[in-house]
Amino acid sequence: MKLKEWVESAKKQIDTLDCELIAIKTLGFSDRIDIIMHWEDEYDFSEADKLLEKRKNGLPFAYISGEKEFFGRKFKVNQNVLIPRPETEQMIISALGIIDAEKYQEVSIVDVGTGSGCIAVTLKLELLNAGVKSDISGVDYSVPALDTAQENADDLGAYVKFFRSDLLLSITELPDIITANLPYVDMKWDWTSPELKYEPAMALYADDGGLKLIKKLIDEIVEKSDNKKKRFLLLEADTSQHDAIIEYAKVRKFELISHDGFIIGFKY
Ligand SMILES: C[S@@+](CC[C@H](N)C(=O)[O-])C[C@H]1O[C@@H](n2cnc3c(N)ncnc32)[C@H](O)[C@@H]1O
């Protein structure tokens, strides 16, 4: 079949950009120019048809391409990890804001629920660029997610320690900053995207209206804290959950310091 025939037919079933990207990926092209150059050429589209079918059934494009951009860098993704979301980029801006305001020359950070490692790796590289020394760890309960995070750190040249931990269970000493984009989707929400069914349930859903793990993390911090040093906690959650989280944390003596988009910042 000619490339133009395949693209014309695929365009009727999925987004034009997605079908061009499928063609680029499966025909070994480097970019869209190749599509124009080879518009009249004949190819075998069996691999492209398989991906077209998957995309039609809702498989997110990032899982087809195997990558997603986060804060200007490409991260490898697969179905063991959540696809990094644009709203999570605010976590980086908030963390860098704290580091700047506190004039840290050296900072320790633990990213809880690290998934693809996008937060931990980005912070490591941004701090390196800013000339700030950092000791950064990323923890997750999922071993395949940790493998992906390590791969991303290696590809992007970031030295981050990744290890398995159920929330803070394997953390002996609290760091200066904890970043946590934990699962917060309530199974009962009826407005979530159908694409979510392709992402790991362990990365998305939590009981107690989606707040179970966030509340547990706050409780674990309270248990581990020696109150000898000012420390920070940055959490991501849906905006509809923010009031409940702020209330829960305030009762436990956390002070709200920032509230931007999906990200809430506390000092303790
Ligand atoms: C919403 S995803 C966030 C992934 C990544 N940090 C990001 O922002 O794209 C939540 C992550 O938390 C992990 N997770 C779930 N329960 C956990 C637990 N009890 N302890 C540690 N990590 C957990 C999941 O495996 C998943 O990778």
The ligand as an SDF file (V2000), in Angstrom:
LIG
                    3D

 27 29  0  0  0  0  0  0  0  0999 V2000
    0.8630    9.3050   40.3640 C   0  0  0  0  0  0  0  0  0  0  0  0
    2.2560    8.2130   40.0870 S   0  0  0  0  0  0  0  0  0  0  0  0
    3.5360    9.4500   40.0240 C   0  0  0  0  0  0  0  0  0  0  0  0
    4.7260    9.0800   39.2000 C   0  0  0  0  0  0  0  0  0  0  0  0
    5.7300   10.2220   38.9920 C   0  0  0  0  0  0  0  0  0  0  0  0
    6.2400   10.7280   40.2600 N   0  0  0  0  0  0  0  0  0  0  0  0
    5.1060   11.3710   38.2210 C   0  0  0  0  0  0  0  0  0  0  0  0
    4.8830   12.4330   38.8090 O   0  0  0  0  0  0  0  0  0  0  0  0
    4.8260   11.2090   37.0290 O   0  0  0  0  0  0  0  0  0  0  0  0
    2.3950    7.5280   41.7210 C   0  0  0  0  0  0  0  0  0  0  0  0
    3.5460    6.5670   41.9580 C   0  0  0  0  0  0  0  0  0  0  0  0
    3.4640    6.1540   43.3350 O   0  0  0  0  0  0  0  0  0  0  0  0
    3.8170    4.7810   43.4300 C   0  0  0  0  0  0  0  0  0  0  0  0
    3.2460    4.2300   44.6710 N   0  0  0  0  0  0  0  0  0  0  0  0
    1.9930    3.7810   44.8950 C   0  0  0  0  0  0  0  0  0  0  0  0
    1.8750    3.3720   46.1630 N   0  0  0  0  0  0  0  0  0  0  0  0
    3.0700    3.5630   46.7720 C   0  0  0  0  0  0  0  0  0  0  0  0
    3.5700    3.3370   48.0740 C   0  0  0  0  0  0  0  0  0  0  0  0
    2.8100    2.8220   49.0520 N   0  0  0  0  0  0  0  0  0  0  0  0
    4.8580    3.6320   48.3350 N   0  0  0  0  0  0  0  0  0  0  0  0
    5.6560    4.1450   47.3570 C   0  0  0  0  0  0  0  0  0  0  0  0
    5.2370    4.3880   46.1050 N   0  0  0  0  0  0  0  0  0  0  0  0
    3.9550    4.1060   45.8090 C   0  0  0  0  0  0  0  0  0  0  0  0
    3.2630    4.1750   42.1530 C   0  0  0  0  0  0  0  0  0  0  0  0
    3.9020    2.9510   41.8470 O   0  0  0  0  0  0  0  0  0  0  0  0
    3.5280    5.2930   41.1390 C   0  0  0  0  0  0  0  0  0  0  0  0
    4.7660    5.1100   40.5010 O   0  0  0  0  0  0  0  0  0  0  0  0
  1  2  1  0
  2  3  1  0
  2 10  1  0
  3  4  1  0
  4  5  1  0
  5  6  1  0
  5  7  1  0
  7  8  2  0
  7  9  1  0
 10 11  1  0
 11 12  1  0
 11 26  1  0
 12 13  1  0
 13 14  1  0
 13 24  1  0
 14 15  1  0
 14 23  1  0
 15 16  2  0
 16 17  1  0
 17 18  1  0
 17 23  2  0
 18 19  1  0
 18 20  2  0
 20 21  1  0
 21 22  2  0
 22 23  1  0
 24 25  1  0
 24 26  1  0
 26 27  1  0
M  CHG  2   2   1   9  -1
M  END
$$$$
